[in-house]
Amino acid sequence: MKLLSQTQAEVQIGQLAAIARSCLIDEARLSPKPGLVDSRGNGAHRDLTLALMERSASSLHPTFLQLARQCWRRPADIALREAIGRLGREGEQQMMAATGGVNTHRGAIWALGLLVSAAAMNGGRADAEQLTRTAAALASLPDRAAPKLFSKGLKASHRYGVPGAREEAQQAFPHVIKLALPQLLRSRAAGSSESDARLDALMAIMTSLSDTCVLSRAGLVGLQTMQAGARAVLLAGGCMTVEGRQALARLDADMLALNASPGGAADLLAATLFIDRVCLTAHHAFF
């Protein structure tokens, strides 16, 4: 395989950043998502709108671009991990400035930031497992400059004794690799529309994820409601069936009644879409 020229490398770096941004927008627009912001409305949120989510996603494009450039064909080491951490925190500040201080995509900066970095480290070419293993290697390295603050998600993780976003990344995104991506491909193969296939992938994540966003808002009852409701959707044949859509509507109503929003699952859906698109793009690019 020939090495890419500087111009070709810049094209792929730009592609990675653009894909990350578009995946965040695609996730936000996908409807109907239980408890989440989508094209219908604000879900369980009072401070979020679809327009705000889209503005937030666009504000992160420069961060994804910097991450891809910083990591292009570099090996994982502590210096790179700390550079990624710094760029991620700067990106979070840009996000907050764009949203007027509303946390729209903090979890997604972590997940997609790692995956953009991992894709660039592999020169834009990697299969899904290679991509997530590289991201896991990065996530497992220390960042001495990371602030010692407890987010709502981290507090919920500690309170309930469940893994959170950090562990998901350090374990190479098992909810993406083992659940969401296979479900996305199965649903497409079964004739689902792309929207229904993506909703099914979201359901697959929600069947077992210990979503700390849900735990923070609705405790164990909320988490159990989310997991059982998502299983019901898939057992009914997924979102392409009438029964699956009915189960999805029931789950949406239950989540709204509990004021619960599966933001962690949404972040992993965006990660799923990114991996799916990057691996497809890499297969066709510059060969």
Stockholm file with secondary structure:
# STOCKHOLM 1.0

chainA/1-287         MKLLSQTQAEVQIGQLAAIARSCLIDEARLSPKPGLVDSRGNGAHRDLTLALMERSASSLHPTFLQLARQCWRRPADIALREAIGRLGREGEQQMMAATGGVNTHRGAIWALGLLVSAAAMNGGRADAEQLTRTAAALASLPDRAAPKLFSKGLKASHRYGVPGAREEAQQAFPHVIKLALPQLLRSRAAGSSESDARLDALMAIMTSLSDTCVLSRAGLVGLQTMQAGARAVLLAGGCMTVEGRQALARLDADMLALNASPGGAADLLAATLFIDRVCLTAHHAFF
#=GR chainA/1-287 SS CCCCCHHHHHHHHHHHHHHHHHHHHHHHHCSCCTTSCBTTBCTTCSSCCHHHHHHHHHHTHHHHHHHHHHHTTCCCCHHHHHHHHHHHHHHHHHHHHHHTSCCSSHHHHHHHHHHHHHHHHTTTCCCHHHHHHHHHHHHTSCCTTSCCCCCHHHHHHHHHTCCCHHHHHHTTCHIIIIIIHHHHHHHHHTTCCHHHHHHHHHHHHHTTCCCHHHHHHHHHHHHHHHHHHHHHHHHTTCTTSHHHHHHHHHHHHHHHHTTCCCHHHHHHHHHHHHHHHHHHHHHHSCC
#=GC SS_cons         CCCCCHHHHHHHHHHHHHHHHHHHHHHHHCSCCTTSCBTTBCTTCSSCCHHHHHHHHHHTHHHHHHHHHHHTTCCCCHHHHHHHHHHHHHHHHHHHHHHTSCCSSHHHHHHHHHHHHHHHHTTTCCCHHHHHHHHHHHHTSCCTTSCCCCCHHHHHHHHHTCCCHHHHHHTTCHIIIIIIHHHHHHHHHTTCCHHHHHHHHHHHHHTTCCCHHHHHHHHHHHHHHHHHHHHHHHHTTCTTSHHHHHHHHHHHHHHHHTTCCCHHHHHHHHHHHHHHHHHHHHHHSCC
//
